[in-house]
Amino acid sequence: MMRSRRIQYFESEGRENLPSVIKYVKNYLKTFRLPTGDLLPGRPNKIVCMTFRGEGPMLAYHQLFKEDVTIVAVLFPSTYRVVSKDSITYSELPDKVRKFFDGVGIRVIRTRLPFDEITGADAHNKEMTALKRTLAVFGGSVPLAIQAVLQATDSGEVMSGEQVIAFTSDTALVVTASTTKDFLSQSSGLLVNEILCKPKKFTIIRPTPKLIEALPNLTAPKPALVIEGRKPGDS
């Protein structure tokens, strides 16, 4: 059965889009519910969120608790930080947030991100940089959403081949999960099945390219006459 959905676009990147991301995830889940209350097959039952301080998974729980989904929170490594003019904030769950997650059954995962660099492994690091930059052409949060699913699968919270929703502060994807080891496998690799929402304009990850005006016509220099490998005047 063919089911058509529109991708929702944001005018900028960033966490101000988070409430809208949750809204579009909720709307997506509702498309699987019949008027009788029964669910259509193929509905994802797990939601994986990359989070810095726990805001996304908490908001998702409050908005989606009637949808009977499992929420997995993937926390940035402890070395990740946000530097502002007056402070430095590290990725960490406040005690009250962690207690809340424990109470409602939100699983928390924290390990090294799959695409992170390894000190001294220059060839590996170049490959990971190229991989992240390639995925980021779809949006700066796409590499994070994909890494969150890889981590959740590596940790056993998501089964390889299971279809889940992955979201960040400004992006939501429907993904067929895989482990990091099998990420690019032709038979069991990760797949991005649907894009629910994403930024239309890139305001953080990279500037919007400027339109390059057409160059004026230039007269190319005439090539020197070469006969049998010799120029005129050669002896």
PAZAPA-4460 file (N, C-alpha, C; in steps of 0.05 Angstrom, whole numbers, plus 32768, in hexadecimal, padded with zeros to 4 digits):
% residues 235
    n_x    n_y    n_z   ca_x   ca_y   ca_z    c_x    c_y    c_z   seq   type   mol
   8011   7FE8   8000   8000   8000   8000   8012   8019   8000     1      M     A
   800C   802C   7FEE   801B   8044   7FEC   8010   8059   8000     2      M     A
   8022   8065   800F   801A   8079   8023   802C   8091   801E     3      R     A
   801F   80A8   8019   802D   80C0   8012   802E   80D3   802A     4      S     A
   8046   80DE   802F   804A   80F1   8045   805C   8108   803C     5      R     A
   8057   811F   8046   8067   8136   8040   807E   8139   8054     6      R     A
   8095   8140   804A   80AB   8146   805C   80A7   8163   8066     7      I     A
   80AA   8166   8080   80A8   8181   808C   80C3   818E   808D     8      Q     A
   80C4   81A7   8086   80DE   81B5   8085   80DE   81CD   8098     9      Y     A
   80F6   81D1   80A4   80FA   81E8   80B6   810B   81FD   80A8    10      F     A
   8108   8216   80AF   8117   822B   80A3   8133   822F   80AE    11      E     A
   8139   8220   80C3   8154   8222   80CF   815A   8209   80DE    12      S     A
   8174   8204   80E3   817C   81EE   80F4   817B   81F6   8112    13      E     A
   817A   81E2   8124   817D   81E9   8140   8167   81DE   8152    14      G     A
   816B   81E0   816C   815A   81D4   8180   813F   81E2   8182    15      R     A
   813C   81FA   8177   8121   8207   8178   810C   81F7   8168    16      E     A
   8116   81E5   8158   8103   81D4   8148   80FA   81BB   8157    17      N     A
   8105   81B6   816E   8100   819C   817C   80E2   8197   8181    18      L     A
   80D2   81AB   818B   80B6   81A5   818F   80A7   819D   8175    19      P     A
   80AF   81AA   815F   80A3   81A3   8145   80AB   8188   813C    20      S     A
   80C4   8180   8141   80CD   8165   813A   80BC   8150   8148    21      V     A
   80B7   8154   8162   80A6   8141   8171   808A   8140   8166    22      I     A
   8080   8158   815F   8065   8159   8153   8063   8149   813A    23      K     A
   8077   814B   8128   8076   813C   810F   807A   811E   8113    24      Y     A
   808A   8117   8127   808C   80FA   812E   8071   80F0   8138    25      V     A
   8064   80FF   8148   804A   80F7   8152   8036   80F4   813B    26      K     A
   8036   8107   8129   8023   8106   8112   8029   80ED   8101    27      N     A
   8042   80E7   80FE   804A   80CF   80EE   803F   80B6   80FB    28      Y     A
   8042   80B4   8115   8039   809C   8123   801A   8099   8121    29      L     A
   800C   80B0   8121   7FEF   80AF   811F   7FE5   80A4   8104    30      K     A
   7FF6   80A7   80EF   7FED   809D   80D5   7FEA   807E   80D5    31      T     A
   7FF5   8071   80E9   7FF3   8054   80EA   7FDB   804A   80FA    32      F     A
   7FCC   805D   8106   7FB6   8056   8117   7F9B   8058   8108    33      R     A
   7F8C   8043   8107   7F72   8043   80FB   7F5D   804F   810D    34      L     A
   7F46   8058   8102   7F31   8063   8113   7F28   8050   8129    35      P     A
   7F2B   8036   8124   7F24   8022   8138   7F38   8020   814F    36      T     A
   7F4F   802D   814C   7F64   802C   8160   7F79   8017   8159    37      G     A
   7F74   8006   8146   7F87   7FF2   813E   7F9E   8000   812F    38      D     A
   7FB6   7FF2   812F   7FCD   7FFD   8122   7FD3   7FEF   8108    39      L     A
   7FDB   7FFE   80F4   7FE3   7FF3   80DB   7FFF   7FE6   80DE    40      L     A
   8006   7FD2   80CF   8021   7FC6   80D1   8036   7FDA   80C7    41      P     A
   804E   7FD6   80D1   8065   7FE7   80C9   806A   7FFF   80DA    42      G     A
   805A   8003   80EE   805E   801A   8100   8076   8016   8112    43      R     A
   8089   8029   8112   80A0   8026   8124   8097   8028   8141    44      P     A
   80A4   8017   8152   809D   8016   816E   80B2   8021   8180    45      N     A
   80C9   802A   8174   80DE   8035   8184   80E7   8050   8178    46      K     A
   80EE   8062   818A   80F7   807D   8182   8113   8081   818E    47      I     A
   8126   8088   817E   8142   808C   8187   8148   80A9   8184    48      V     A
   8152   80B5   819A   8157   80D2   819A   8174   80D7   81A2    49      C     A
   8183   80E6   8192   819D   80F0   819A   8198   8109   81AB    50      M     A
   81A3   810A   81C3   819E   8120   81D5   81B6   8129   81E4    51      T     A
   81B7   8143   81EB   81CD   814F   81F9   81C8   8150   8217    52      F     A
   81AF   8157   821F   81A9   8159   823B   818E   814B   8242    53      R     A
   8183   813D   822F   816B   812E   8235   8150   813B   822E    54      G     A
   8152   8153   8222   813A   8162   821C   8128   8154   8208    55      E     A
   8134   814A   81F2   8125   813D   81DD   8116   8125   81E6    56      G     A
   8123   8111   81F3   8114   80FA   81FD   80FE   8101   8211    57      P     A
   8103   8115   8222   80EE   811C   8235   80D6   8128   8227    58      M     A
   80DB   813A   8214   80C4   8145   8205   80B6   8130   81F6    59      L     A
   80C5   811D   81EA   80B8   8108   81DB   80A6   80F7   81ED    60      A     A
   80AF   80F1   8205   809F   80E1   8217   8085   80EF   821D    61      Y     A
   8086   8109   8224   806D   8117   822B   805A   8119   8214    62      H     A
   8064   811A   81FB   8053   811E   81E4   8049   8103   81D9    63      Q     A
   8059   80ED   81DE   8053   80D4   81D0   804C   80BD   81E3    64      L     A
   8048   80C3   81FD   8044   80AD   820F   802B   809C   8209    65      F     A
   8018   80A8   81FB   8000   8099   81F3   8004   8088   81DA    66      K     A
   801B   808B   81CD   8020   807D   81B4   802D   8061   81B8    67      E     A
   8033   805A   81D1   803E   8040   81D7   8057   803A   81C8    68      D     A
   806B   804C   81CB   8085   8049   81BE   809A   8048   81D3    69      V     A
   80B1   803C   81CC   80C8   803B   81DE   80DB   8051   81D5    70      T     A
   80E5   8061   81E8   80F7   8077   81E2   8113   806F   81EC    71      I     A
   8126   8072   81DB   8142   806D   81E1   8152   8087   81DF    72      V     A
   815E   8090   81F4   816E   80A9   81F4   818B   80A2   81F1    73      A     A
   8197   80AD   81DC   81B4   80A9   81D7   81C2   80C4   81DE    74      V     A
   81D2   80C2   81F3   81DF   80DA   81FE   81FA   80DE   81F1    75      L     A
   8201   80F7   81EB   821B   80FD   81E0   8231   80F4   81F4    76      F     A
   8248   80ED   81EA   825E   80E6   81FD   8264   80FD   8210    77      P     A
   826E   80F7   8227   8273   810B   823C   8287   8121   8234    78      S     A
   8297   811C   821F   82AA   812F   8216   829E   8145   8204    79      T     A
   8285   8140   81FB   8278   8154   81EA   826F   816C   81FB    80      Y     A
   8273   8184   81F0   826C   819C   81FF   8262   81B1   81EC    81      R     A
   8253   81C4   81F7   824A   81DC   81E9   8257   81F4   81F7    82      V     A
   8265   8203   81E7   8274   821B   81F2   8265   8234   81EA    83      V     A
   825C   8243   81FE   8250   825D   81F9   8262   8273   8203    84      S     A
   8259   828B   8201   8269   82A2   8209   8270   82A1   8227    85      K     A
   825D   8297   8237   8261   8299   8254   8264   827E   8262    86      D     A
   8261   8268   8253   8261   824E   8261   8268   8237   824D    87      S     A
   826F   8220   825A   8273   8207   824B   8261   81F2   8256    88      I     A
   8250   81E6   8245   823D   81D2   824E   8244   81B7   8242    89      T     A
   8247   81A3   8253   824D   8188   824A   8234   8178   8248    90      Y     A
   8235   8163   8237   821E   8152   8233   821A   8141   824C    91      S     A
   8204   8144   825A   81FF   8135   8272   81E1   8137   8279    92      E     A
   81D6   8122   8284   81BB   8123   828D   81B9   812E   82A9    93      L     A
   81AA   8143   82AE   81A6   814B   82CA   8199   8135   82DA    94      P     A
   819E   8135   82F4   8195   811F   8305   8176   811B   8303    95      D     A
   8167   8131   8303   814A   812E   8302   8141   8123   82E8    96      K     A
   814F   8129   82D2   8148   811D   82B8   814F   80FF   82B8    97      V     A
   8166   80F8   82C2   816D   80DB   82C3   8159   80CC   82D4    98      R     A
   8151   80D7   82EB   813D   80C9   82FC   8123   80C6   82ED    99      K     A
   811B   80DB   82DE   8102   80DA   82CF   8104   80C4   82BA   100      F     A
   811A   80C3   82AC   811E   80AE   8297   811C   8092   82A4   101      F     A
   8129   808F   82BB   8128   8075   82C8   810C   806E   82D0   102      D     A
   80FC   8082   82D8   80E1   807D   82E2   80CE   8075   82CB   103      G     A
   80D2   8080   82B3   80BF   807B   829D   80CA   8066   8289   104      V     A
   80E2   805D   828E   80ED   8047   827D   80FB   8051   8264   105      G     A
   8105   8069   8263   8114   8073   824C   8131   8069   824F   106      I     A
   813A   8059   823D   8155   804E   823E   8169   8063   8235   107      R     A
   8180   8064   8243   8195   8078   823D   81AE   8069   8234   108      V     A
   81B9   8071   821E   81D2   8065   8213   81E7   807B   8211   109      I     A
   81FE   8075   821A   8215   8088   8215   822E   8078   8210   110      R     A
   8237   807B   81F7   8251   806F   81EF   825E   8082   81DB   111      T     A
   8274   807A   81D1   8281   8089   81BC   8270   808A   81A3   112      R     A
   826E   80A1   8196   825F   80A2   817D   826D   8092   8167   113      L     A
   825E   8083   8157   826A   8072   8143   827D   8080   812F   114      P     A
   8277   8099   8129   8286   80A7   8115   829C   80BA   8121   115      F     A
   82A0   80B8   813B   82B4   80C9   8148   82D0   80C1   8140   116      D     A
   82E2   80D4   8142   82FE   80CF   813B   830C   80BF   8151   117      E     A
   8321   80B1   8149   8333   80A2   815B   834F   80AF   8159   118      I     A
   8359   80B7   816F   8374   80C4   816F   8389   80B1   8163   119      T     A
   8397   80BC   814E   83AC   80AD   8142   83A3   809C   812A   120      G     A
   8389   8099   8126   837F   8089   8110   8377   809C   80F9   121      A     A
   838B   80A7   80EC   8386   80BD   80D8   8375   80B4   80C1   122      D     A
   837A   809C   80B6   836B   8092   809F   834D   808E   80A7   123      A     A
   8349   8082   80BE   832E   807E   80C8   8320   8099   80CC   124      H     A
   832E   80AC   80D7   8322   80C6   80DD   831A   80D5   80C4   125      N     A
   832A   80D3   80AF   8323   80DF   8095   830A   80D2   808A   126      K     A
   8307   80B8   808C   82EF   80AA   8082   82D7   80B3   8092   127      E     A
   82D9   80B5   80AC   82C2   80BD   80BD   82BA   80DA   80B7   128      M     A
   82CD   80EB   80B2   82C7   8107   80AB   82B8   8108   8091   129      T     A
   82C2   80F9   807D   82B4   80F8   8063   8298   80ED   8066   130      A     A
   8295   80D9   8077   827A   80CD   807B   8267   80E0   8087   131      L     A
   8270   80EE   809C   825F   8102   80AA   8257   8119   8097   132      K     A
   826B   8122   8088   8265   8138   8076   8252   8130   805F   133      R     A
   8254   8117   8056   8242   810E   8042   8225   810C   804C   134      T     A
   8222   8101   8064   8207   80FF   806F   81FC   811B   8076   135      L     A
   820D   812D   807D   8204   8148   8085   81FA   8159   806E   136      A     A
   81FD   8150   8055   81F1   815E   803F   81D2   815E   8041   137      V     A
   81C7   814B   8050   81AB   814A   8054   81A2   815A   806C   138      F     A
   81B5   8163   807C   81B0   8172   8095   81C4   816C   80AA   139      G     A
   81CC   817F   80B9   81E1   817B   80CD   81DB   8167   80E2   140      G     A
   81C1   8161   80E7   81BA   814E   80FC   81B7   8132   80F2   141      S     A
   81B8   812E   80D7   81B4   8113   80CC   81CA   8100   80D6   142      V     A
   81E4   8108   80D5   81F8   80F5   80E0   81F3   80EE   80FD   143      P     A
   81E9   8100   810D   81E4   80FB   8129   81CC   80E7   812C   144      L     A
   81B7   80EB   811D   81A0   80D8   811F   81A9   80BC   8117   145      A     A
   81B9   80BA   8102   81C2   809F   80F9   81D4   8093   810E   146      I     A
   81E6   80A2   8119   81F8   8097   812E   81E8   808F   8147   147      Q     A
   81D3   809D   814D   81C2   8095   8164   81B6   807A   8160   148      A     A
   81AD   8074   8147   81A1   805A   8141   81B7   8044   8142   149      V     A
   81CE   804A   8138   81E4   8037   8139   81EB   8030   8156   150      L     A
   81ED   8044   8167   81F3   8040   8183   81DD   802F   8190   151      Q     A
   81C4   8036   818B   81AE   8027   8197   81AE   800A   818F   152      A     A
   81B5   8005   8176   81B6   7FE9   816C   81CE   7FDB   8178   153      T     A
   81E5   7FE8   8178   81FD   7FDC   8184   81F8   7FD4   81A2   154      D     A
   81E8   7FE4   81AF   81E3   7FE0   81CC   81CD   7FCC   81D1   155      S     A
   81BF   7FC3   81BC   81AA   7FAF   81BF   818F   7FBA   81C5   156      G     A
   818C   7FD5   81C6   8172   7FE1   81CB   8160   7FE0   81B2   157      E     A
   816D   7FDE   819A   815F   7FDC   8181   816A   7FC4   8172   158      V     A
   8159   7FB5   8165   8162   7F9D   8156   816B   7FA6   813A   159      M     A
   817F   7F99   8130   8188   7F9E   8114   8171   7F96   8101   160      S     A
   816A   7FA8   80EE   8154   7FA3   80DC   813A   7FAE   80E6   161      G     A
   8139   7FB8   80FF   8121   7FC4   810A   811D   7FE0   8100   162      E     A
   8105   7FE8   80F9   8100   8003   80F0   80F8   8015   8108   163      Q     A
   8107   802B   810A   8103   803D   8121   8102   8059   8117   164      V     A
   80F9   806B   8129   80FA   8088   8123   8112   8093   8132   165      I     A
   8123   80A2   8124   813A   80AF   8130   8136   80CD   812E   166      A     A
   813A   80DC   8144   8137   80F9   8142   814C   8107   8152   167      F     A
   8151   8120   814A   8163   8133   8158   8152   814C   815C   168      T     A
   8160   8162   8161   8152   817B   8167   8144   8187   814F   169      S     A
   814C   817F   8136   8140   818B   811F   813B   8177   8108   170      D     A
   813E   815D   810D   813C   8149   80F8   812F   8130   8103   171      T     A
   811E   8124   80F2   8112   810A   80FA   8112   80F8   80E1   172      A     A
   811B   80DF   80E5   811E   80CC   80CF   8111   80B2   80D8   173      L     A
   8107   80A3   80C4   80FF   8087   80C8   8116   8076   80BD   174      V     A
   8121   8065   80CE   813A   8057   80C8   8137   8039   80CD   175      V     A
   8142   8029   80BA   8146   800D   80C0   8161   800A   80CD   176      T     A
   8161   7FFF   80E5   817A   8000   80F6   818E   7FEB   80ED   177      A     A
   81A7   7FF0   80F4   81BC   7FDC   80F2   81D1   7FE2   8107   178      S     A
   81E3   7FD0   810A   81FA   7FD5   811C   820E   7FE6   810D   179      T     A
   8221   7FF1   811C   8236   8001   8110   8247   7FF0   80FD   180      T     A
   824C   7FD7   8105   825B   7FC4   80F5   824F   7FC0   80D9   181      K     A
   8234   7FBF   80D8   8226   7FB9   80BF   821B   7FD2   80B2   182      D     A
   8222   7FE9   80BC   8216   8002   80B3   8213   8004   8094   183      F     A
   8228   7FFE   8086   8228   8001   8069   8225   7FE6   805A   184      L     A
   821D   7FD2   8068   8219   7FB8   805B   8202   7FB9   8047   185      S     A
   8206   7FAC   8030   81F1   7FAB   801B   81D9   7F9A   8024   186      Q     A
   81DE   7F87   8036   81C8   7F75   803E   81BB   7F7C   8058   187      S     A
   81CB   7F88   806B   81C0   7F8D   8085   81C7   7FA9   8090   188      S     A
   81CD   7FBB   807E   81D6   7FD6   8086   81BE   7FE8   808D   189      G     A
   81C5   7FFF   8098   81B1   8013   80A0   81A4   801F   8087   190      L     A
   818A   8025   8089   817B   8031   8074   816B   8049   807F   191      L     A
   816B   805F   8071   8159   8075   8077   8140   8072   8066   192      V     A
   812A   806A   8072   8112   8064   8063   8101   807D   805D   193      N     A
   80FF   808E   8071   80EF   80A6   806D   80FC   80BE   807C   194      E     A
   80F7   80D6   8071   80FF   80EE   807F   80E5   80FC   8088   195      I     A
   80E1   80FF   80A2   80C9   810C   80AC   80CB   812A   80AD   196      L     A
   80E2   8134   80B5   80E7   8151   80B6   8105   8156   80B7   197      C     A
   810C   816D   80AD   8128   8176   80AD   812A   8193   80A7   198      K     A
   8141   81A0   80AC   8144   81BC   80A5   8146   81BF   8086   199      P     A
   8139   81D4   807D   813B   81DB   8060   8153   81EC   805B   200      K     A
   8159   81FD   806E   8170   820F   806C   8185   8207   8080   201      K     A
   819E   8206   8078   81B4   81FF   808A   81BF   8219   8096   202      F     A
   81BA   821C   80B0   81C3   8234   80BE   81D8   822F   80D3   203      T     A
   81DF   8216   80D7   81F4   820F   80EB   820A   81FF   80DF   204      I     A
   8203   81E9   80D1   8218   81D6   80C8   8229   81E2   80B2   205      I     A
   821D   81F3   80A1   822C   8200   808C   821C   8217   8081   206      R     A
   8229   822B   8076   821A   8241   806A   820D   8239   804F   207      P     A
   81F8   8246   8048   81EC   8241   802E   81FE   824B   8018   208      T     A
   8205   823A   8005   8218   8243   7FF0   820D   825A   7FE0   209      P     A
   821E   826C   7FD9   8216   8283   7FC9   8215   827B   7FAC   210      K     A
   8202   8288   7F9E   8200   8283   7F81   8218   828E   7F73   211      L     A
   8225   827D   7F63   823D   8285   7F55   8235   8290   7F3A   212      I     A
   823B   82AA   7F35   8234   82B6   7F1C   8244   82AB   7F05   213      E     A
   8238   82AC   7EED   8246   82A1   7ED6   8260   82B1   7ED1   214      A     A
   8275   82A3   7ECA   828E   82B1   7EC4   828D   82BD   7EA9   215      L     A
   829A   82D4   7EA5   829B   82E0   7E8A   82A9   82CE   7E76   216      P     A
   82A2   82D1   7E5D   82B0   82C1   7E49   82CD   82C8   7E47   217      N     A
   82DD   82B4   7E48   82FA   82B7   7E47   8305   82AA   7E2D   218      L     A
   8318   82B8   7E21   8324   82AD   7E09   833B   829A   7E11   219      T     A
   8338   8281   7E0A   834D   826E   7E11   8365   8272   7DFF   220      A     A
   837D   826E   7E0A   8395   8271   7DFA   8396   825B   7DE4   221      P     A
   83A0   8262   7DCD   83A2   824F   7DB7   83B7   823B   7DBD   222      K     A
   83B2   8221   7DBA   83C6   820D   7DBF   83DC   820E   7DAB   223      P     A
   83F5   8209   7DB3   840B   8208   7DA1   8409   81F0   7D8E   224      A     A
   8410   81F4   7D75   840F   81DE   7D62   8425   81C9   7D68   225      L     A
   841C   81B1   7D6B   842F   819B   7D71   842C   8186   7D5B   226      V     A
   8442   8180   7D4E   8441   816C   7D3A   8456   8156   7D41   227      I     A
   844C   813E   7D43   845E   8127   7D4A   846E   812D   7D63   228      E     A
   8461   813A   7D77   846F   8140   7D90   8482   8157   7D90   229      G     A
   8482   8166   7D79   8495   817D   7D77   8485   8197   7D72   230      R     A
   848F   81AC   7D7E   8483   81C6   7D79   8493   81D3   7D62   231      K     A
   8486   81E6   7D53   8495   81F5   7D3F   84AE   8202   7D4A   232      P     A
   84C4   81FF   7D3B   84DD   820B   7D44   84EF   81F7   7D52   233      G     A
   84E3   81E0   7D5B   84F4   81CC   7D68   8506   81BF   7D53   234      D     A
   851E   81B9   7D5A   8531   81AC   7D47   852D   818E   7D49   235      S     A
***
